[in-house]
């Protein structure tokens, strides 16, 4: 998906939702539909991911979208884990999955791919998870991106520590498809 199509005008959103542009403006102004105003203008812009979240929360059909694909990045140095997760998630509709095995690969994929959700195995040796969280949080183009830690069994304290480092959630391995899908959907609806 082209990054340019990740941001929509109120007119485009109105067409997708089959409502008047004024209705979209009301959703925006009331805070129901998140986005931003163009500096020095009254024009509004709605990130595609925010529109998808809004539509899911309000039970609106997503068939008005040309593409409502959720982009996922999996960072893990174990080929078996990456392949299993990719194979399982590709069976689900609306997911585009990319994988990286090290921090450098992850950076390149994030820049080119603009994932909505990043799953990071915190045990990967050359990945500084705190630095990745900081970089994603500071980048204005990645404000909608959610980061999920994956690792072996965690204590409640270790899980809380990951959340304090900047992760939005954490999952314990082994991962099953249902758990991954539920986590992705939760990340898409909450912010």
Protein Blocks (a to p, Z undefined) as FASTA:
>chain_A
ZZklmpccfklmmmmnopafklmmmmmmnomagcdddehiabdcddfklmmmmmmmnopa
fklpmblcdcdddddfbfklmmmmmmmmmmpghiacdddfbfklmmmmmmmnopabdcdd
fkbmklcfklmmmmmmmmmklmmpccddddddddfklmmmmmmnopabdcdddddfklmm
mmmmmmmmpZZ
